[in-house]
Every structure is written in structure tokens, then in C-alpha cells.
Amino acid sequence: MTKPYYTITQDTVFEQTIKKSRFIAHLYRISDEVDAQAKIAAVRADNPKANHNCFAYMLGDDDHIQRMSDDGEPVGTAGSPILEVLKTNELHDVLAVVTRYFGGIKLGAGGLIRAYNGTPAQAIEVSGKVQRILQTRIAITLDYRNVDALTYYLQQNKLTTLNTDYGVQVTQIIAVTQSEIATIQQDITNLLSGQVTFSEQGEQFTEIPVTTPGN
């Protein structure tokens, strides 16, 4: 994805027991459908005696790929509630698989929906959420005498220096969104009276915590 989006902080497993049935939610970051299917297969392989391995995932810009499976549970009681959790939490490029070991007590449609919705929802709380933002790395090259002024500007604008190289001149690398580049470069150029050069150094995703693990 190229737009900012929310995802889980880390792959997570959460388990709870409801009326003697074990429900185990597995959350994964995924890159494509091949990755998703491989992780679903791995969960099934790790739980050969489970009665069901229901799942849902969303992928791509605008979530144009959405998949879900009830895996033998009554239609609409498993895959759809799992998918709804992902949508409610605005999670993208995330797979949720909920494994069920039947405990002998039927839960009914309402009970199943609550279990398949509530278990991954609690797993998301355990994992925590981050916002991933695509940024461009900018190398700023300047004379030593201007370093303090640049450092102050970066601090005031909450811009983090990723790396600093000391040579004939000083080069500091920062990461900003594409829409910020022109303004920041103009600000720094004005601040240093034009005694500075810039070059783009590729792109990276920066992750900003939204909720911390366990909260």
C-alpha cells in the first residue's frame, strides 16, 4: 500500500475458552494472497485436531482484496465476524485465523458470532496497532557551521535524523512524506541562506504507535 494505513504491531496469538470450546486467534501481517494462504496452511498444520480454522483478511490499496471462510461453521457465523473486526479496527494487510477446538457444548449462531468476533478483537488489543506511513529519505548536506541551526529546525518540527555522516561537509538524513518535501526543503534553504543541498535516498515505511501492546 502507498497510502498511510493501520496494521498490527506484531504477529500475535490469543486464546480463550468459551463453554469448553477453545478459540485461538492468530494475527499476522501479510504481503499478498500467497503469503496469506501459506500462513493459513501453517495454522492448520499446527492444529491438526482442531475442528475449524476460520479466517479473514484484507489486502491492497482500498482493501480491494477481501477473503473469509467459515470452514465448516454455520454460514455467516465465523468468517464474517472476523472480517468485521478487521474493518472496525481499520486494519489492512492483516490476516486473522481463529482456530476452534469444540468442547461439546453448542454455542448457537449468536454465541458463535460473539466468539469469532471477540477472540480476534482481544488479540488485536494484545498486539497493539501502528500506523504505517510511506516516507522519502532526504539527505541534507551542509557546512559544519550550519549544523546547530539545522538541528534546532529539525527538533522544532519534530523531524528525526536517521543518520549523520561527517566528511568534508555534514550530511544528515531525514524521512518525510512526499507532500512535505517541497516545504521542508524551502524552509531549510531559507534558514541556511542557500548553503545546503538535498538528494532523495529512496523510500521507507515509518511506523507510529497508535495503541501499545496489551492496551
Stockholm file with secondary structure:
# STOCKHOLM 1.0

chainA/1-215         MTKPYYTITQDTVFEQTIKKSRFIAHLYRISDEVDAQAKIAAVRADNPKANHNCFAYMLGDDDHIQRMSDDGEPVGTAGSPILEVLKTNELHDVLAVVTRYFGGIKLGAGGLIRAYNGTPAQAIEVSGKVQRILQTRIAITLDYRNVDALTYYLQQNKLTTLNTDYGVQVTQIIAVTQSEIATIQQDITNLLSGQVTFSEQGEQFTEIPVTTPGN
#=GR chainA/1-215 SS CCSCEEEESSCEEEEEEETTEEEEEEEEECSSHHHHHHHHHHHHHHCTTCSEEEEEEEESGGGCEEEEECTTSCTTSSHHHHHHHHHHTTBCSEEEEEEEECCSCCCHHHHHHHHHHHHHHHHHHHHCEEEEEEEEEEEEEECGGGHHHHHHHHHHTTCCEEEEEESSSEEEEEEECGGGHHHHHHHHHHHTTTCEEEEEEEEEEEEEEEECTTC
#=GC SS_cons         CCSCEEEESSCEEEEEEETTEEEEEEEEECSSHHHHHHHHHHHHHHCTTCSEEEEEEEESGGGCEEEEECTTSCTTSSHHHHHHHHHHTTBCSEEEEEEEECCSCCCHHHHHHHHHHHHHHHHHHHHCEEEEEEEEEEEEEECGGGHHHHHHHHHHTTCCEEEEEESSSEEEEEEECGGGHHHHHHHHHHHTTTCEEEEEEEEEEEEEEEECTTC
//
